[in-house]
Structures are given as structure tokens and as C-alpha cells.
């Protein structure tokens, strides 16, 4: 199947921005289906009122948000503060271009101090799993490399849909790099030790993906990161460190998925307020990868996940509420690069929007339908049906989803998802 062939190296995102969605190895024990097709868990907190968020300032910067929610976490607990942050993001209290996922990490850090590794059991999948990421990273940094196995095991308790385990291991990869003081080679070697036969060693790739993402900005220890930057980034090679040879070929695709911010910077893009006129230059760096190398397509595709986040003013919490104009902008940005990169870019964007079924499927359907080019629109819908088949086994969800697609795809949708369910 065309979808599964492309999925093996494009649909890797997972997070943080991700997205990318990740390979399934376990099914959550509690899954609920509502009239809008989403797959989420532990959502009782959504019925709670969080009056504190009404005092959030409209002109706050990231540091003010951080201090506010950290104080709230210390006063009322990390779990309460994390849910308050998710509510604030949903209701538009967080200003545009503020990284809500990173903000979620700062609250998760407080939760870890309060509850330790057990804190992962009260996390939710909101803000793209920032809470569970913080828990496993905090545990590793506090207990060292000998605790890595337990941290990976704890990821089985990570909340969310079918990709939550691998998204958690990705988050752990951030901590692995910080633990190794941003020596990327050492971090990759540590990642190589955490694979499990049960999961076909997917943990290795996800960990390397997290290492790569953390290497883009040095969030956990900026000074240590600055010292290592010259060792891994080369002015004359925008594709470094992914093409430097110290990552096994089996896992280099996980590196290219998260190299995108560096490609933007190499093209002169200001990440705080990116200029779309420079997107073509950034995407063309992918042409430096041999045509027959699957990483070339992965590289192009990686831009799609970034465009979704940028179009939505970096708010990963309310992707389901994206307007048609924002969704069309994502497509238009994908079109700015080389023609061969358009389809991978759209597929990556779709996976970031769908997010393994944890976002309302209606926004994914709208994204595919709003694409004016029929070829790309059809590919998008075919891939979306494939994603539902891959991530969601609930019959009611599938039936409702097929009722949402256009008449043109209803027969195919029902044939692939309902007859029989597989």
C-alpha cells in the first residue's frame, strides 16, 4: 500500500512540535470517543474551572508565562497548573508565537519535583505530551544513565493515544543529550542501548530523534549546548550533523525529521518571525541528499510539521481549532519548495494535524479538502484514511469518521475501515 510505504519514514513526528506521529506498540487502557472524532484520555479536568487564567496578561512574554505557571504549580500543584495551562491555551489566553509545548515542560518540571517518576501517572496528553516528557527527563537527569531503563519503562504509563509510548521515549532523548552535556555522539551511543525486542528497537530511533531536536536549541542547558555547537554544525554543510556518519543509517531518518530548525537558520530565517520568502532556500537544502536516499523525502517532509505550528502561532494545544485560512497557508508554504517535496511536506503536515487521532479528525478532513490541487488533495485524504486505519481500532470512531469525509471517499473509507475492521 502506498500509504504504508511512505509512512515508514515520513510519519515519525511525534512531537514538539511534531509532529510527527509515531509507530504504535501499545494500546491505551482507557479510550473515549465523542461526537467529534478524537481519541483522548483522562479528561475530567476539562470540567474544572480555572479562574486564575483570567489574570494572564495579554502582553506577557515567555518568561512571564513561565514564572506565572511555575508559581501556580508550587501553590496548587503541578497537575492543577498543567491543566490550567492547557485550558488557557485552548481559550486563547496565551499570546501567539509563545511555545506552549516548551511552557508545558516548565510546569512538568515542577510536577516531577513534587511527585517524582510517579508523576507521569497524573499527566495528560495535552500540549503534545510535554508533561510526560518532563517527568522522564527529570528522572534521568537526577538518577543518571543507570536509570535509563526504568525511565523507558515508565513511558508505558504515558497518557494519550496509540503513539504515546514512542512520543515519551522521544522526549527522553532530550534528556539523554542534556545528561551527556550536549555531546551528540555520546548521546547517540546511549540511545543505542535502550532498544527492546518487543518494540523492534524503535526506542533507539525515537531517542535519537529527541537528541536531534534538543540539539537544535539547547533548551535544558544553553551554555553546555553553545560549547558543543561547533563540533556538530558546519557552515558549509547545512545537513550536518545528520550526514556526519556517527548515526547508524537505520536511524538517520529520525535525525532529518528534526533538523528543520537548523535548515531554516542556515537559510537566514529568523525563527521568531520567519519570512516565507526564505522557505524555498531552506527546503532546497534537502536536494543535497542523494535522490535514491529515502532521507531526501524525509527531509522535505519535515517542513510540513513546522508549517502547521508556525501557521497556528506555535500553539500546539488548539490545532483542532485552526481556521481554513491557516490550513491553506500550510499547503501554500509546502508549495514554496521543490516540486518533489510537496507531497512529503503535505503528508507530514497532515500527520501533525491529525496527531494519531488525538486531535479532532474534522480539522484533518478540512485540511485535505481545502487543498486546491486535486492530486494533492486526493493523496492527503488517502493518507488520512490510512492513518485512521493505523491508529484507531474503535468501530464507532471509524464509522463517524467515514461519515465526515466527502462523498467521493466514502466508499473507499468504509471498505478500508469498516469491512472488516482491522
Helices and strands as residue ranges (DSSP letters): H 2-10, G 44-47, G 51-55, H 62-76, H 78-90, H 100-115, G 116-122, H 126-143, G 145-147, H 148-154, G 155-157, H 164-179, H 184-191, G 197-199, H 202-215, H 222-232, H 252-257, H 260-266, G 271-273, G 276-278, H 279-284, G 285-288, H 294-311, G 319-321, H 324-334, G 339-341, H 342-354, G 355-357, H 361-370, H 374-391, H 395-404, H 407-417
